[in-house]
Amino acid sequence: MPTITLNHSILRSIQESNGAEYDAADWVERLSSIGCVVEGSDEEGIEIEVFPDRPDLLGHETMARAARAFLQGEAQNPSVETSDSGMTLDVDPSLENVRPIILAAVVKGVNTGEKTAEKDDFIQSLMDHQEKLHMSLGRRRRFASIGVHDLATLSPPFRVVIVDGSHSFVPLAMSEKMSIDEILSKHPKGVEYAHLMEELESYPVILDANDDILSFPPIINGNHTTVSESTSDFFIDVTGWNQRSVEASLLLICLSLAERGGTIEQVQVNGWDGQIRMTPNMEAREHRVSDRLIERILGMTLESKEISAAISRMGGNHLASRAVTDGVNRAERWADLEVGEREHVIAMPRWRSDIMHPIDIVEDIAIGYGYENMPNILSAVHLDAIPLPSAHLHRRARESMRSLNLQETQSLTLSNDRVQFEHTRWNKLAETTILANPITIDHTMMRQRILPSLLQLLAANRHHELPQRVYELGTVVHDSHNGTRAAWACAEVAGGFSAAKGIAQAFLRDIGADLSEVEWKATEPNDGPWLTGRGAKAIVAGEEVGQFGELDPFVTAEFGLRVPIQAGDFDIDALGRLIPDPVL
C-alpha cells in the first residue's frame, strides 16, 4: 500500500482556508474509517498507508476534502465548477502509436501560502502527490505521467509533436541543453525511465507558441517551466496509454490545487484522431444501484435518508430513489436493474476512479453507514465451492511433509539468476520469465525451483538453534507458465544423504508411488548443489520428478551457511500427472 506522511501544518492551513477545523488527535483516531492505516504520528505529522483502491487520498488537499465529508459531516459537491481558458492543445496524428492519450488543464489563483516556509511546503507536497500518482495510477509512468508547469513562463497555444533523439532542450534541474538521447542515457530521470522509450525511434514533446519544450513525457519537464515560490497559475498536462489513469491523475491534481483556492479552466484538446475534447471534465458521474443489491450484500434494508447520509459522508450525493423503468424484465445478475423494483441514483466524484461497478457504490454505502453500526448476522449467500483436482494433490503433499517433522514456510516467487542458477549450479529448466522493471537486483525474475528460496530462508535464520527443518510447496514459473514444486531443506548435524533419501521415499510413498517402480539415479558431479556422490534423481515412468541429497559445502557457503544440509526439490505437477491418485 502507498505510504504518505501528512504534515499537520499543511493540513491545518488547508482546512482553515476551507472554513473547517483541524484536530490532529481526532484525525489519528478516525483516519482508518476513510480507508487508511495509521503507521504512526508525532508533532510533525501523521504517517499513513492508503489502500490501493483510494488514490484520491494520496495528497494533503484531496485527503482534507475527503475528511471534511467523512469526519466532520460537511457535505461536498461531487462536481467542481470549471470555465473555458481559451487555450488549445493540438496533438499531431503521429502520436497515435507513441503516446496517444493526452489531456490538459489550467488552474489559476492558487494560494500557495504567505511565508517562504509555507510555499516550500506546498511545492514539496505537490511533488510528493505527483510521484504518488505516478507510482499508483500511473504504474511507474507507464499508464500515465503528469507534468505541472508555471503558466507565467508559457505562451499558448500548445501542441504535441514527435522529434528525433538529437532534439535538445534544457531539462529540469539542468542549466545546459541536452539532446533527448543524452537525457535518456545521462539524466537521472532519463536513466530511470528510459525503458519506457525503448522501442521508439522518435519521441513525444509538448511545445508552446515559441517552440519552447514544456515537457518530454513521460521523462522530464523543461527547466524554464519549473514551479517556484512565485507561481500561482498552473498548466497541467497528463499523457499516457490508459484513459482511466490519465483522466483520474489530471482530475486529482486539479482538485488538489482547487482546494487551495484555485479556479479550474478547461483546455481544448484537439486529439490525433480529430476529436475535440474539453478537459478536464469535473462533472460528477451518476450511478444506479438497486435496493435488492444493497440488501443482498449488506444483509439489511436501508431507508433513503440513511443511504443519503452514508453517501454524503463519502463525498457523493444521493439524487433520487425511484422505480426502475428502463431495466430488464428478469434480473439474472446481482447488479441488474429489474423493471418495477426500487433503485437509487447516486452522483459520485469523477475523480473516484475506483468506482467502476454498482458493487463499489454498495461498499461506499457500507463505509459511510459504518461497519460498526451494521447488525451481526451470518451471510445469507451460500456458495458451494468445488476444489480443483490439484488441490487434493497439494493437500496430500503438505500432509506428507508435515508428518516428516518439517515446518511449512512461504517465500516470494521472485528471485534472480545468481540464486537460482549460479549458486546452486543448476541449469535452467525452461526459458526464464524476466521482470521488465525490477525494483531491486534481488528480484529480477520468477523462480524456477523452490530449494534456493529455502536456502535463503535458512541463511536469514542461521543465528537460531539447530536443527531447522523446513519445506515449501509453492508456485514456480517456466517460460511464462505457472507450475508447482515442493522442496525441503534440513540444517542438522545428524542429516546426510540417507536422511534425504528417507524423506524422498516417504514423500513419494504418501503421494501414491510404488517405490519398487521408482528408479534412483546418481547426479553427475557439479550438476546441481549436491556433494559429489551424495546426490540423486528420482525417476518415475522414465521421467525425472525431483532431486535430493546432501548439499556441497561450497554451495551452502554461497548462501552464508556453514552447517550440514540435506534437501530435495520435486516437481508436483509431474507427480500428479505420472502417479494415479490412490483415493480416486
matplotlib code that plots the C-alpha trace (Angstrom):
import matplotlib.pyplot as plt

x = [0.0, 1.3, 2.7, 2.4, 3.2, 0.6, 2.1, 0.0, 0.7, -0.3, -3.5, -4.4, -3.9, -5.9, -8.8, -8.8, -8.9, -12.0, -13.7, -13.0, -11.1, -8.2, -7.9, -4.8, -5.8, -9.3, -7.7, -5.3, -8.2, -10.6, -8.4, -8.8, -12.5, -11.7, -9.5, -6.1, -3.8, -2.1, 1.5, 2.5, 2.2, 4.3, 4.4, 5.3, 2.7, 0.9, 2.3, -0.3, -0.8, -3.5, -5.4, -4.6, -8.2, -8.3, -5.8, -7.9, -6.4, -2.7, -2.4, -2.9, -5.6, -7.6, -7.3, -8.6, -11.6, -12.5, -12.0, -14.3, -17.1, -16.4, -15.0, -16.8, -20.1, -19.6, -21.4, -19.2, -20.3, -19.2, -18.8, -16.3, -17.0, -14.8, -14.6, -13.0, -9.4, -9.5, -6.3, -5.8, -3.5, -3.1, -2.0, -0.2, -1.5, 1.9, 1.2, -1.3, 1.4, 3.8, 1.7, -1.9, -3.9, -3.2, -5.2, -4.5, -5.9, -5.2, -5.6, -5.3, -5.1, -3.8, -2.9, 0.4, 1.0, 2.3, 5.6, 8.6, 8.3, 4.6, 5.4, 8.2, 5.9, 3.4, 5.9, 7.2, 3.6, 2.7, 5.8, 5.1, 1.4, 2.6, 5.0, 2.4, 0.1, 2.9, 3.5, -0.1, -2.5, 0.4, 2.1, 5.5, 4.6, 3.7, 0.0, 0.1, 2.7, 2.0, 3.6, 3.0, 4.2, 4.3, 1.8, 3.5, 6.5, 4.5, 2.9, -0.2, -1.4, 0.3, 1.0, 2.3, 4.6, 7.3, 11.1, 14.2, 16.8, 19.1, 16.5, 17.7, 16.4, 17.3, 15.7, 14.6, 17.4, 19.9, 21.5, 22.7, 20.9, 20.8, 19.7, 16.9, 19.4, 21.7, 18.8, 17.9, 21.5, 22.8, 20.0, 18.9, 15.2, 16.1, 18.1, 15.3, 12.5, 14.4, 12.8, 9.5, 11.1, 13.0, 11.1, 10.7, 12.6, 11.1, 9.8, 6.9, 7.4, 4.9, 5.7, 4.3, 3.8, 7.5, 8.5, 9.9, 9.7, 7.4, 7.7, 9.3, 6.7, 6.9, 10.5, 11.2, 9.9, 11.7, 13.7, 12.1, 8.6, 9.7, 7.1, 8.6, 7.6, 6.0, 3.9, 0.1, -1.1, -0.5, -0.6, -1.0, -0.5, -1.1, -0.2, -0.2, -1.8, -4.6, -7.6, -8.8, -5.4, -4.7, -8.1, -8.0, -4.5, -5.5, -8.6, -6.8, -4.0, -6.6, -8.7, -5.7, -5.0, -8.7, -8.6, -6.1, -8.4, -7.6, -10.1, -10.0, -10.1, -10.6, -8.2, -9.4, -7.5, -7.6, -6.7, -4.7, -7.9, -9.6, -11.8, -12.1, -12.2, -12.6, -10.5, -10.8, -14.4, -15.1, -18.8, -19.9, -20.8, -24.2, -24.6, -27.7, -27.9, -31.0, -32.4, -32.1, -28.3, -27.8, -29.9, -28.3, -24.7, -25.2, -27.9, -30.1, -32.7, -31.7, -34.0, -33.4, -32.3, -29.8, -28.3, -28.2, -26.3, -23.9, -23.1, -22.7, -20.0, -18.2, -18.3, -21.2, -24.8, -28.0, -30.1, -33.2, -35.0, -37.4, -38.9, -36.9, -38.4, -35.6, -34.2, -34.5, -37.7, -35.9, -32.7, -30.1, -27.1, -26.9, -26.4, -29.1, -31.9, -35.3, -38.3, -40.5, -38.0, -36.7, -33.4, -31.2, -29.5, -26.2, -23.7, -20.1, -17.0, -15.4, -12.0, -13.1, -11.7, -12.1, -15.9, -16.4, -19.5, -22.6, -21.0, -18.5, -21.4, -22.6, -19.2, -19.2, -22.7, -21.4, -18.3, -20.4, -23.1, -20.4, -19.5, -19.8, -23.5, -24.4, -26.1, -24.0, -25.7, -24.4, -24.2, -27.4, -25.4, -24.4, -22.0, -20.6, -17.0, -15.7, -12.0, -9.6, -8.2, -4.8, -6.0, -6.2, -2.6, -1.3, -3.1, -1.6, 1.9, 1.7, 0.4, 3.3, 5.8, 4.3, 4.3, 8.0, 8.5, 9.1, 7.8, 5.9, 7.1, 6.1, 8.5, 8.5, 8.1, 10.5, 14.2, 17.3, 19.8, 22.5, 20.4, 18.5, 21.4, 24.9, 24.9, 23.1, 24.9, 21.5, 20.8, 17.6, 14.5, 13.0, 13.1, 13.2, 10.5, 12.2, 10.7, 10.6, 11.1, 12.5, 12.7, 15.8, 18.6, 17.4, 14.1, 14.7, 12.9, 10.3, 11.8, 12.1, 12.9, 12.0, 15.1, 17.1, 14.4, 14.6, 18.4, 17.9, 15.5, 18.0, 20.6, 18.4, 17.8, 21.4, 21.6, 18.8, 19.4, 19.6, 18.0, 16.0, 13.7, 11.6, 9.6, 7.6, 5.0, 4.6, 4.5, 7.3, 7.3, 8.7, 8.6, 5.9, 3.7, 2.9, 3.8, 4.0, 7.0, 7.8, 11.2, 12.6, 15.8, 17.1, 20.0, 21.0, 24.2, 22.8, 21.5, 23.0, 22.2, 20.5, 18.2, 17.4, 16.6, 14.4, 12.3, 12.1, 10.9, 8.3, 7.1, 6.7, 5.0, 2.5, 1.8, 0.9, 4.0, 5.0, 8.6, 9.5, 8.9, 10.8, 14.3, 17.1, 19.9, 23.1, 23.5, 26.6, 29.4, 28.5, 25.1, 23.1, 24.0, 24.8, 28.1, 29.7, 28.4, 25.7, 23.0, 20.3, 17.4, 14.0, 12.7, 9.0, 7.8, 11.1, 10.7, 12.7, 10.4, 12.9, 16.4, 17.6, 20.8, 23.4, 24.5, 28.0, 29.7, 30.8, 27.2, 26.0, 28.9, 27.5, 24.4, 26.4, 25.7, 28.3, 26.2, 25.4, 22.2, 20.2, 17.5, 15.3, 13.3, 10.4, 8.0, 4.5, 2.8, 4.8, 4.0, 0.3, 0.5, 2.5, 1.1, -2.6, -4.4, -4.8, -8.0, -9.9]
y = [0.0, 3.5, 5.3, 9.1, 11.5, 14.1, 17.4, 18.9, 22.5, 21.9, 20.1, 22.9, 25.6, 23.7, 23.1, 26.6, 28.1, 26.0, 27.1, 23.8, 23.0, 20.5, 18.3, 16.1, 13.7, 13.1, 12.5, 9.9, 8.1, 8.1, 8.0, 4.2, 4.8, 6.6, 3.8, 4.3, 2.5, 4.9, 3.8, 6.5, 10.2, 12.8, 16.6, 17.0, 14.8, 11.5, 8.6, 6.5, 3.8, 4.3, 1.4, 1.0, 1.4, 5.0, 7.1, 10.1, 10.1, 10.4, 14.2, 16.6, 18.5, 15.6, 13.9, 17.1, 17.3, 13.6, 14.1, 17.2, 15.0, 11.8, 13.1, 16.4, 15.7, 18.6, 17.8, 18.2, 18.9, 15.9, 18.3, 21.2, 24.2, 24.9, 27.6, 27.9, 29.0, 29.8, 27.7, 24.9, 21.8, 20.3, 16.7, 15.6, 12.4, 10.8, 10.4, 7.6, 4.9, 6.9, 8.2, 8.6, 9.8, 13.4, 15.7, 19.2, 21.8, 25.2, 26.2, 29.9, 31.8, 29.1, 30.2, 28.6, 30.3, 33.7, 32.7, 31.2, 28.1, 27.6, 28.0, 25.4, 23.0, 23.5, 22.7, 19.7, 18.4, 18.9, 17.0, 14.2, 14.0, 13.8, 11.0, 9.0, 9.2, 8.2, 5.1, 4.1, 5.2, 5.8, 2.4, 4.0, 6.4, 3.6, 4.2, 7.9, 10.7, 14.2, 17.5, 20.6, 23.9, 27.6, 29.1, 32.5, 31.1, 29.7, 31.1, 29.3, 27.7, 24.4, 21.4, 17.9, 16.5, 13.9, 14.6, 12.6, 11.8, 14.7, 17.3, 19.3, 21.4, 22.3, 19.7, 20.1, 20.6, 21.3, 24.5, 23.4, 21.9, 18.1, 16.1, 13.5, 10.7, 12.3, 12.7, 9.0, 8.0, 10.6, 12.5, 10.7, 10.7, 9.7, 6.7, 5.7, 5.7, 5.1, 1.6, 3.3, 4.7, 1.5, 0.7, 4.3, 5.9, 9.3, 10.9, 13.0, 16.6, 19.4, 22.8, 26.3, 29.0, 29.9, 26.3, 26.0, 22.5, 22.3, 18.6, 15.4, 12.9, 10.6, 11.5, 15.1, 18.7, 21.7, 23.6, 27.0, 25.9, 24.9, 25.7, 28.3, 30.3, 32.9, 30.5, 30.9, 29.9, 26.4, 24.4, 20.7, 18.0, 14.3, 11.8, 8.0, 4.8, 4.2, 6.5, 5.9, 6.5, 9.6, 11.2, 10.4, 11.8, 15.1, 15.4, 14.8, 17.3, 19.9, 19.1, 19.5, 23.0, 23.9, 23.0, 25.8, 28.4, 27.8, 28.1, 25.3, 26.2, 23.8, 23.4, 22.4, 19.3, 18.6, 14.9, 12.9, 11.2, 14.5, 14.5, 17.7, 17.3, 20.0, 18.9, 18.4, 17.3, 17.8, 16.8, 14.0, 10.6, 9.2, 5.6, 3.4, 0.7, -1.3, -1.9, -5.6, -5.4, -3.4, -5.8, -8.9, -7.6, -5.9, -8.1, -5.2, -2.8, 0.9, 3.9, 6.6, 9.0, 6.5, 5.9, 9.7, 10.3, 7.5, 8.6, 12.2, 11.1, 9.5, 12.8, 11.9, 13.0, 10.9, 12.3, 10.2, 7.0, 5.7, 2.8, 1.3, 1.9, 1.1, -2.1, -5.8, -7.9, -10.5, -10.0, -12.6, -10.9, -9.3, -5.8, -6.0, -3.4, -5.1, -3.1, -2.1, -2.5, 0.4, 2.0, 4.8, 7.3, 8.5, 11.1, 10.4, 12.5, 11.7, 11.5, 8.5, 6.2, 3.2, 3.2, 1.0, -1.1, -0.8, -3.1, -0.3, 2.0, -0.6, -0.7, 3.1, 3.0, 0.4, 2.5, 5.7, 4.0, 2.4, -1.2, -0.9, 0.1, -3.0, -6.0, -9.1, -11.6, -14.6, -14.1, -15.2, -16.0, -19.7, -20.7, -24.3, -24.4, -27.3, -28.0, -28.1, -31.6, -30.2, -29.2, -32.8, -33.5, -30.4, -31.3, -34.8, -33.4, -30.9, -33.6, -35.8, -33.1, -32.2, -35.8, -35.9, -33.2, -30.4, -26.9, -25.2, -21.9, -19.5, -17.3, -14.9, -16.2, -13.5, -14.4, -13.8, -15.7, -15.7, -17.5, -19.8, -21.0, -19.7, -20.5, -23.9, -25.0, -25.9, -25.3, -23.6, -25.8, -23.6, -20.0, -17.6, -15.1, -11.8, -8.7, -5.8, -3.2, -4.9, -2.8, -4.5, -6.7, -9.5, -9.7, -9.8, -13.0, -15.6, -18.6, -22.0, -24.0, -23.6, -25.0, -21.8, -19.9, -22.3, -21.9, -18.1, -18.6, -20.8, -18.2, -15.5, -17.7, -19.0, -17.3, -19.6, -23.0, -26.2, -28.3, -26.3, -28.4, -26.5, -27.2, -25.2, -26.1, -23.2, -21.6, -21.6, -20.1, -21.8, -19.9, -17.6, -20.5, -21.3, -24.6, -26.1, -27.6, -28.7, -28.6, -29.3, -28.4, -29.6, -27.9, -30.5, -32.2, -35.8, -35.3, -36.6, -38.5, -41.3, -38.9, -37.1, -40.4, -41.4, -38.2, -38.7, -42.3, -41.4, -38.5, -40.5, -43.3, -40.8, -39.3, -42.8, -44.0, -47.7, -47.5, -50.7, -48.9, -45.7, -45.5, -43.8, -42.4, -40.6, -37.0, -36.0, -34.0, -30.3, -31.0, -29.2, -28.3, -31.8, -33.1, -35.5, -39.0, -37.8, -36.6, -38.5, -38.1, -39.8, -41.1, -42.2, -43.8, -42.7, -39.0, -37.2, -35.9, -34.5, -34.4, -34.8, -35.3, -33.7, -30.2, -29.4, -27.1, -24.9, -24.3, -23.7, -21.2, -19.2, -18.7, -17.9, -21.3, -23.4, -26.4, -29.7, -29.5, -32.3, -31.3, -32.1, -30.4, -32.2, -31.3, -31.6, -31.2, -34.2, -36.3, -35.6, -36.5, -39.7, -41.2, -42.0, -40.6, -43.6, -42.1, -41.9]
z = [0.0, -0.8, 2.3, 2.8, 5.6, 6.3, 7.6, 10.4, 9.4, 5.8, 6.8, 9.2, 6.7, 4.0, 6.5, 7.8, 4.3, 3.6, 6.9, 8.8, 11.9, 12.2, 15.2, 14.8, 17.6, 16.0, 12.6, 14.0, 15.7, 12.7, 9.6, 9.4, 8.7, 5.4, 4.1, 5.7, 8.1, 10.6, 11.0, 13.5, 14.4, 16.1, 16.4, 12.7, 11.1, 10.6, 8.7, 7.0, 4.4, 1.9, 0.4, -3.3, -4.3, -3.0, -5.0, -4.2, -0.7, -1.7, -1.3, 1.6, -0.2, -1.5, 1.9, 3.6, 1.3, 2.0, 5.7, 5.8, 4.5, 6.4, 9.8, 10.1, 8.2, 5.8, 2.5, -0.5, -4.1, -6.2, -9.1, -9.3, -11.5, -14.5, -17.1, -20.6, -20.6, -24.3, -24.7, -27.1, -27.3, -30.7, -30.9, -34.0, -35.7, -35.3, -31.5, -32.1, -31.7, -29.4, -26.5, -27.7, -24.6, -23.8, -21.5, -20.1, -17.7, -16.3, -12.6, -11.7, -8.4, -6.2, -2.7, -2.0, 1.3, 2.6, 4.2, 2.4, 4.5, 3.6, -0.1, 0.2, 2.0, -0.8, -3.6, -1.7, -1.1, -4.8, -5.9, -3.5, -4.6, -8.2, -7.6, -5.6, -8.5, -10.9, -8.8, -8.2, -11.0, -13.4, -12.9, -12.7, -15.5, -18.0, -17.8, -17.1, -16.4, -15.1, -15.9, -13.7, -15.1, -14.2, -16.6, -16.5, -18.3, -21.2, -24.4, -25.6, -27.8, -27.2, -29.5, -29.1, -31.8, -32.2, -32.6, -33.1, -30.5, -31.5, -30.5, -27.5, -24.7, -21.1, -18.8, -15.3, -12.7, -15.5, -16.8, -20.2, -23.2, -23.5, -26.5, -25.9, -26.4, -23.8, -21.4, -21.7, -21.0, -18.6, -16.8, -13.5, -14.5, -18.1, -16.9, -14.5, -17.1, -20.3, -20.5, -21.4, -24.6, -25.7, -28.8, -30.1, -32.9, -32.3, -29.0, -27.9, -26.7, -25.8, -27.3, -26.7, -29.3, -29.1, -29.8, -26.3, -24.9, -21.8, -21.4, -22.7, -21.4, -19.6, -18.7, -17.7, -17.9, -19.4, -16.8, -17.7, -16.6, -13.1, -10.3, -7.9, -4.9, -7.1, -9.1, -8.6, -12.1, -13.3, -16.6, -16.2, -18.8, -18.4, -21.0, -21.3, -22.5, -20.1, -20.3, -16.8, -15.2, -17.3, -16.5, -12.8, -12.5, -14.1, -12.0, -8.7, -9.4, -10.4, -7.3, -5.0, -6.5, -6.3, -2.6, -2.2, -3.8, -7.4, -10.2, -12.8, -16.5, -19.4, -22.3, -25.8, -26.7, -30.5, -30.5, -33.0, -34.1, -35.0, -31.8, -29.8, -26.0, -23.4, -20.4, -17.5, -17.1, -13.3, -13.5, -11.2, -12.6, -12.0, -10.7, -10.3, -7.6, -6.6, -3.2, -3.9, -4.4, -1.2, 0.8, -0.6, 0.0, 3.4, 4.7, 5.8, 4.5, 4.5, 4.1, 1.5, 4.2, 5.6, 2.1, 1.5, 4.8, 4.1, 0.5, 1.7, 4.1, 1.1, -0.8, -3.1, -3.5, -3.3, -6.2, -6.1, -5.1, -7.7, -9.5, -12.3, -15.8, -18.1, -16.9, -17.6, -17.1, -15.1, -13.2, -14.0, -12.3, -9.0, -10.4, -13.0, -12.6, -12.9, -14.1, -11.2, -8.4, -6.4, -7.3, -6.0, -8.3, -6.8, -8.0, -7.1, -8.0, -11.3, -9.6, -7.7, -10.3, -8.0, -8.6, -11.6, -10.7, -8.6, -6.0, -5.4, -4.5, -2.1, -0.4, -0.1, 1.5, 4.0, 4.9, 5.2, 7.3, 9.5, 9.7, 13.5, 13.0, 10.9, 12.6, 13.5, 11.2, 9.1, 5.4, 3.6, 0.5, 0.3, -2.4, -2.6, -3.7, -5.7, -5.1, -8.1, -8.8, -8.0, -4.5, -3.4, -4.5, -2.8, 0.4, 0.4, -0.3, 2.6, 4.9, 4.0, 4.6, 7.9, 9.0, 8.4, 11.0, 8.5, 9.2, 6.3, 5.0, 2.2, 0.4, -2.6, -6.1, -7.2, -7.4, -9.5, -11.8, -9.1, -6.5, -8.9, -11.1, -10.3, -6.5, -7.0, -10.2, -11.7, -15.4, -16.5, -16.6, -19.3, -20.5, -17.6, -17.0, -16.5, -14.8, -17.2, -14.4, -11.3, -8.1, -6.7, -8.1, -5.8, -7.6, -11.4, -12.4, -11.4, -9.7, -11.4, -8.3, -4.6, -2.9, -3.4, -1.6, 1.4, 1.5, 1.7, 4.5, 6.4, 5.8, 7.3, 10.4, 10.9, 14.3, 15.6, 17.2, 15.1, 13.8, 11.4, 9.2, 6.6, 3.5, 0.9, -1.7, -4.0, -7.4, -10.0, -13.5, -16.5, -19.8, -18.5, -17.4, -13.7, -12.2, -8.7, -7.0, -3.4, -1.7, 1.8, 3.5, 6.8, 8.6, 11.1, 12.3, 12.0, 8.5, 5.3, 2.1, 3.9, 5.7, 2.4, 0.7, 3.6, 3.2, -0.6, -0.3, 2.4, 0.3, -2.9, -1.0, 0.5, -2.9, -4.1, -5.9, -6.0, -4.7, -6.5, -9.7, -8.8, -10.3, -8.4, -10.4, -9.2, -10.3, -12.2, -10.4, -10.3, -11.7, -9.1, -5.5, -4.4, -2.9, -5.4, -4.9, -2.5, -4.8, -6.7, -9.1, -8.6, -11.9, -12.4, -15.7, -17.3, -16.3, -13.7, -11.0, -8.5, -7.0, -3.4, -1.4, 0.7, -0.2, -1.2, 1.4, -1.5, -2.4, 1.2, 1.6, -1.3, 0.9, 4.0, 5.6, 7.4, 8.6, 7.0, 5.0, 3.3, 0.9, -2.0, -4.8, -6.6, -9.4, -8.0, -11.4, -12.8, -9.8, -10.3, -13.9, -13.6, -10.3, -10.1, -7.2, -4.8, -3.3, -6.7]

ax = plt.figure().add_subplot(projection="3d")
ax.plot(x, y, z, "-o")
ax.set_aspect("equal")
plt.show()
